[in-house]
């Protein structure tokens, strides 16, 4: 497994997107 910075960047972006989607879903449920 190679540790190139691109993989870490993609993981961070995915985590941010997941958090944003969860926030939107929680807001809609109210």
Gaussian input, Z-matrix of N, CA and C with variables (Angstrom, degrees):
# hf/3-21g

backbone

0 1
 N
 C     1     B1
 C     2     B2     1     A1
 N     3     B3     2     A2     1     D1
 C     4     B4     3     A3     2     D2
 C     5     B5     4     A4     3     D3
 N     6     B6     5     A5     4     D4
 C     7     B7     6     A6     5     D5
 C     8     B8     7     A7     6     D6
 N     9     B9     8     A8     7     D7
 C    10    B10     9     A9     8     D8
 C    11    B11    10    A10     9     D9
 N    12    B12    11    A11    10    D10
 C    13    B13    12    A12    11    D11
 C    14    B14    13    A13    12    D12
 N    15    B15    14    A14    13    D13
 C    16    B16    15    A15    14    D14
 C    17    B17    16    A16    15    D15
 N    18    B18    17    A17    16    D16
 C    19    B19    18    A18    17    D17
 C    20    B20    19    A19    18    D18
 N    21    B21    20    A20    19    D19
 C    22    B22    21    A21    20    D20
 C    23    B23    22    A22    21    D21
 N    24    B24    23    A23    22    D22
 C    25    B25    24    A24    23    D23
 C    26    B26    25    A25    24    D24
 N    27    B27    26    A26    25    D25
 C    28    B28    27    A27    26    D26
 C    29    B29    28    A28    27    D27
 N    30    B30    29    A29    28    D28
 C    31    B31    30    A30    29    D29
 C    32    B32    31    A31    30    D30
 N    33    B33    32    A32    31    D31
 C    34    B34    33    A33    32    D32
 C    35    B35    34    A34    33    D33
 N    36    B36    35    A35    34    D34
 C    37    B37    36    A36    35    D35
 C    38    B38    37    A37    36    D36
 N    39    B39    38    A38    37    D37
 C    40    B40    39    A39    38    D38
 C    41    B41    40    A40    39    D39
 N    42    B42    41    A41    40    D40
 C    43    B43    42    A42    41    D41
 C    44    B44    43    A43    42    D42
 N    45    B45    44    A44    43    D43
 C    46    B46    45    A45    44    D44
 C    47    B47    46    A46    45    D45
 N    48    B48    47    A47    46    D46
 C    49    B49    48    A48    47    D47
 C    50    B50    49    A49    48    D48
 N    51    B51    50    A50    49    D49
 C    52    B52    51    A51    50    D50
 C    53    B53    52    A52    51    D51
 N    54    B54    53    A53    52    D52
 C    55    B55    54    A54    53    D53
 C    56    B56    55    A55    54    D54
 N    57    B57    56    A56    55    D55
 C    58    B58    57    A57    56    D56
 C    59    B59    58    A58    57    D57
 N    60    B60    59    A59    58    D58
 C    61    B61    60    A60    59    D59
 C    62    B62    61    A61    60    D60
 N    63    B63    62    A62    61    D61
 C    64    B64    63    A63    62    D62
 C    65    B65    64    A64    63    D63
 N    66    B66    65    A65    64    D64
 C    67    B67    66    A66    65    D65
 C    68    B68    67    A67    66    D66
 N    69    B69    68    A68    67    D67
 C    70    B70    69    A69    68    D68
 C    71    B71    70    A70    69    D69
 N    72    B72    71    A71    70    D70
 C    73    B73    72    A72    71    D71
 C    74    B74    73    A73    72    D72
 N    75    B75    74    A74    73    D73
 C    76    B76    75    A75    74    D74
 C    77    B77    76    A76    75    D75
 N    78    B78    77    A77    76    D76
 C    79    B79    78    A78    77    D77
 C    80    B80    79    A79    78    D78
 N    81    B81    80    A80    79    D79
 C    82    B82    81    A81    80    D80
 C    83    B83    82    A82    81    D81
 N    84    B84    83    A83    82    D82
 C    85    B85    84    A84    83    D83
 C    86    B86    85    A85    84    D84
 N    87    B87    86    A86    85    D85
 C    88    B88    87    A87    86    D86
 C    89    B89    88    A88    87    D87

   B1=1.4841
   B2=1.5325
   B3=1.3179
   B4=1.4735
   B5=1.5190
   B6=1.3231
   B7=1.4729
   B8=1.5207
   B9=1.3121
   B10=1.4641
   B11=1.5172
   B12=1.3426
   B13=1.4776
   B14=1.5286
   B15=1.3194
   B16=1.4649
   B17=1.5248
   B18=1.3309
   B19=1.4721
   B20=1.5235
   B21=1.3286
   B22=1.4676
   B23=1.5219
   B24=1.3282
   B25=1.4724
   B26=1.5242
   B27=1.3286
   B28=1.4678
   B29=1.5265
   B30=1.3371
   B31=1.4687
   B32=1.5243
   B33=1.3375
   B34=1.4709
   B35=1.5299
   B36=1.3189
   B37=1.4706
   B38=1.5276
   B39=1.3377
   B40=1.4696
   B41=1.5198
   B42=1.3295
   B43=1.4695
   B44=1.5260
   B45=1.3309
   B46=1.4689
   B47=1.5320
   B48=1.3236
   B49=1.4672
   B50=1.5195
   B51=1.3346
   B52=1.4650
   B53=1.5238
   B54=1.3327
   B55=1.4664
   B56=1.5207
   B57=1.3290
   B58=1.4653
   B59=1.5285
   B60=1.3229
   B61=1.4736
   B62=1.5288
   B63=1.3334
   B64=1.4711
   B65=1.5272
   B66=1.3216
   B67=1.4787
   B68=1.5212
   B69=1.3160
   B70=1.4728
   B71=1.5285
   B72=1.3292
   B73=1.4688
   B74=1.5254
   B75=1.3240
   B76=1.4684
   B77=1.5284
   B78=1.3208
   B79=1.4666
   B80=1.5223
   B81=1.3349
   B82=1.4676
   B83=1.5178
   B84=1.3286
   B85=1.4688
   B86=1.5252
   B87=1.3282
   B88=1.4729
   B89=1.5286
   A1=108.76
   A2=117.20
   A3=119.25
   A4=110.08
   A5=115.70
   A6=121.40
   A7=109.75
   A8=118.14
   A9=118.00
   A10=109.03
   A11=117.48
   A12=121.88
   A13=112.37
   A14=118.00
   A15=120.32
   A16=110.43
   A17=116.77
   A18=119.88
   A19=109.40
   A20=117.53
   A21=120.73
   A22=110.68
   A23=116.17
   A24=119.78
   A25=110.51
   A26=116.01
   A27=119.58
   A28=110.20
   A29=116.36
   A30=120.17
   A31=109.68
   A32=116.95
   A33=120.56
   A34=110.09
   A35=116.61
   A36=119.91
   A37=110.25
   A38=116.44
   A39=119.86
   A40=110.25
   A41=116.65
   A42=120.22
   A43=109.87
   A44=116.70
   A45=120.31
   A46=110.03
   A47=116.42
   A48=119.74
   A49=110.61
   A50=116.50
   A51=120.04
   A52=109.82
   A53=117.13
   A54=120.54
   A55=111.06
   A56=116.68
   A57=119.88
   A58=110.99
   A59=115.69
   A60=119.60
   A61=109.95
   A62=117.09
   A63=120.13
   A64=109.44
   A65=117.30
   A66=120.38
   A67=110.32
   A68=116.89
   A69=120.73
   A70=109.74
   A71=116.68
   A72=120.03
   A73=109.46
   A74=116.99
   A75=119.13
   A76=110.40
   A77=117.04
   A78=119.62
   A79=110.54
   A80=116.93
   A81=119.68
   A82=110.96
   A83=117.33
   A84=119.81
   A85=111.58
   A86=117.54
   A87=119.98
   A88=110.33
   D1=122.07
   D2=-177.77
   D3=-95.23
   D4=140.53
   D5=-176.96
   D6=-97.58
   D7=74.28
   D8=176.25
   D9=-93.47
   D10=145.72
   D11=-174.65
   D12=-57.49
   D13=-26.43
   D14=-176.97
   D15=-62.45
   D16=-40.50
   D17=-179.00
   D18=-62.60
   D19=-45.24
   D20=179.25
   D21=-61.23
   D22=-39.36
   D23=-179.80
   D24=-64.93
   D25=-43.20
   D26=-179.51
   D27=-63.96
   D28=-40.06
   D29=-179.77
   D30=-62.26
   D31=-42.24
   D32=-179.69
   D33=-64.70
   D34=-43.27
   D35=-179.87
   D36=-63.26
   D37=-42.46
   D38=179.54
   D39=-62.77
   D40=-42.13
   D41=-179.41
   D42=-62.55
   D43=-40.95
   D44=179.73
   D45=-65.35
   D46=-41.73
   D47=-179.99
   D48=-63.87
   D49=-42.90
   D50=-179.79
   D51=-61.79
   D52=-44.33
   D53=179.27
   D54=-62.00
   D55=-39.27
   D56=-179.94
   D57=-66.56
   D58=-42.96
   D59=-179.89
   D60=-63.66
   D61=-42.20
   D62=179.42
   D63=-61.75
   D64=-41.03
   D65=179.32
   D66=-61.75
   D67=-44.67
   D68=-178.55
   D69=-63.15
   D70=-42.92
   D71=-178.35
   D72=-64.50
   D73=-42.57
   D74=-179.24
   D75=-64.47
   D76=-36.43
   D77=-179.80
   D78=-67.48
   D79=-37.16
   D80=-177.37
   D81=-71.13
   D82=-29.40
   D83=-176.74
   D84=-70.17
   D85=-21.10
   D86=-177.19
   D87=-68.28

